[in-house]
Amino acid sequence: MNKHVKSLAPETTDLSRRSFLVGTAATGLVLGYSAVPGIDHALAAPAPANFEPSVWYAIAPDGLVTVTCGKADMGQHVASTMAQIVAEELGANWKDMRVQLASNDPKFNDPVLGAQITGGSWSTMMNFDAMSRAGAAGRIALTEAAAAAMGVPASELVVRASTISHPKSKKSMSFADVVKSGKATKTFTADDLKALKLKTPDQYTMIGVSVPQIDIPLKVNGAAKYGIDVMVPGMVYGALVTPPVRYGATVKSVDDSAAKKLPGFIKAVTLDDKTATTTGWVVAVANTFAQAKKAAEALKISYDSGPNAKLSSESLFTEAKRLQGLSDSGEFFVKDGDPNAAFGTAAKVLEAEYTTNINIHAPMEPMNATAEFKGDILHIYSGNQFATRSGAIAAGAAGIDPKFVVMHQMWLGGGFGRRLDADMMVPAVQAAKAVGKPVKVIYSRENDMTMDFSRPLTLQKIKAGMDGDGKIVALSHDVVSAWPTQRWGIPDFLTPSVDKKGPLDSFTVNGADFFYTVPNHYVRAIKNEMAHNATPSGQLRSVAPGWTFWAVESMIDEIAHATGKDPAQLRISLLDGKGKNDGGAQRLRNTLLAAMGLAGYGTKQLPKGEGMGVACVSSQERATASWTACVAHVAVAPSGEVTVKKLTVATDVGTQVNPDGIRAQVEGAALWGMSLALFEKATLKDGGIEQTNFDTYTPLRMSQLPEVAVNVIANGEKATGVGEPAVTVVAPAIGNAVFNAVGARVRGLPITAEAVKSAMKKA
């Protein structure tokens, strides 16, 4: 397991800010879920007649196998993936598989799988082995029970399609038969599970098969409940009024006289959020959501806009540039060799600055949460990606111990990192506490866009030195941004700096520690405190590699052109697998070659104004890398407008569980990467986000879709993640293609027609 992702244990039960943020993996709920009123039976302990070989699944007397998914399912079908992994080793028939979502019951705080967090493309990668062993344990227990019942050796039994058969005697028992017999009682210790011999890839019958996703029928017929679908008895609604600045405002006064005249109005609640997740928010509570919205519009609120009221994107960039220019700012993430000395003897030195702007998640299901107090117990109904932390945030908002919070995990109508944060729970909790009734809070699109925990604005400076043969001998890379993960206040998610200056947020620099062989290499992580405070940032699909590879892969292209080399061939030469890059570099090189071959890179004579560009990445983190390459084919008009004609993506997934699911994820990720590359930009003005809806924040539209070709490389290695890597590789591939088309080098995202035309004039 990655050293930054382990079980998060509480330090205290006091309500300090730190205790809110650290979470409660070890304590969880001490009061036994089956005794708590209001818990869905689907999330409680299974009925005694069920056979439960693992906390992660149960087999009912009718033979149905229900897998509990400890990850957030936001459309990526991870629940079905977990079921497919279990089914492979268990020997179950796919038609017998069912899925449900885990709560924050302490039994789901698995010491192997760690915190309940969904992000970083970690889910399959980090769960494959444990879920496989759980499935294998169930198969062994069922087989031994069936052997005893049939009076035959267990070693002679065959398990397939939920049936255990003895070919010699032609006797057989279904899973249902064995469970109903009550004979399956074998248990396994952690050491027993570790010792189990799992199938080899050549023995798979389920893994690698595009079986139907279990959750799709549930979503089509309405059985799958999203947070916005939640209804509890006596529930009322809350609508937000948020301040004109993103963070730091306080409410001076609330005049609710006009709201009191409206039907259904109950109360205006000014949030007193000790977790500091929100500042300056007011919730209008009413009997219906329509009434709550009208009441919110009727409130007259006076604010102290706070310390960030004058800040803008320009001032954040200015501060970033100032910090980058300081020799003693930041901490070192990579410090290999001595780049400064190598620059002094280099035959050629290149320097460039690369920027990205603020980006917004904007999932289709708006942020929402329903809070209900039942005696001393707080029930939260919401879709979230980080149950371990979210429960602690809800507890902090309520002023109670986290062990008295029950999280009801719902299906997510999109997350992409947005629901790693729990801000939607704070107004629901405090409003429910204030009015003494369950409250559902639903954000408007404007609420969510202006208060998003966005992808941070970044500035990066890269300096590269080459010898007389054009070989890269040194590279220094400064990354200046807000630090999203540090904001969480969880020390285990930070990384010690190599220069011993203190912990740094590696989720702002991952990817800069690439697999190219460069003997002298520095990477410096610099926190932009101004941006950190004014635009509290979160993790958006692709996280740091979404900006670090934009800079790295653009610079590699610039070096290639400056030294007269083909950009793809330069990458191949740098991916020689020497030293610490052994293994990883070869896999990345193979994906690049596969993408080049599928795209016909270098074999086609393209029309004037068209070009192909390449990029290859090892997202997400070096220790949990996924190998992905892209060839982008673009056409650039004289106006500077860029049209992407085709994206060709190759990705090495190691072991593929569901090929159709992987292809869908890679295609979606590539299109998201294109959207970030060309169309998406949020700006800060007077402390507030200017873009409030899809008329001003303009992601990729259906009419702009290019052809997308995907080559999935499955080689039987450990399963890698596929949700995010293709996001990170597309922007630099497009930028490099633009240069090859018209000689215009654009170093800022998004790549606008204006920027391209300006660069064309300078070329």
Secondary structure, DSSP 4 states (H G I P E B T S, - for coil): --TT------S-SS--HHHHHH--TTTS--S-GGGSTT--GGGSPPPTTSEEEETTEEE-TTS-EEEEE-S--SSS-HHHHHHHHHHHHHT--GGGEEEEE--S-GGG--TTT-S-B--TT-HHHHHHHHHHHHHHHHHHHHHHHHHHHHTS-GGG-EEETTEEEETTTTEEEEHHHHHHHT-------HHHHHHPPPPPGGG-SSTT--PPPTHHHHHHHT-SPBGGG---TT-EEEEEE--SSSSS-EEEEEE-TTGGGSTTEEEEEE---TT-S--S-EEEEESSHHHHHHHHHH-EEEEE--TTTT--HHHHHHHHHHHHT-TT-SEEEEEES-HHHHHHH-SEEEEEEEEE-BB----SSPPEEEEEEETTEEEEEE--SBHHHHHHHHHHHHTS-GGGEEEEE-B-S--TTGGGS-TTHHHHHHHHHHHTS-EEEE--HHHHHHT--PBPPEEEEEEEEE-TTS-EEEEEEEEEE--HHHHTT-GGGSEE-TTSS-EE-GGGTTTSS-SS--SEEEEEEEE-HHHHHHS-----TTTTHHHHHHHHHHHHHHHHHHTT--HHHHHHHH----GGGTTHHHHHHHHHHHHHHHHTTTT--PPTTEEEEEEEE--S-GGG--EEEEEEEEEE-TT--EEEEEEEEEEEEES-S-HHHHHHHHHHHHHHHHHHHHT--B-EETTEES--STTTS-PPPGGG--EEEEEEEE-SSS----SSHHHHHHHHHHHHHHHHHHS----EES--HHHHHHHHHH-
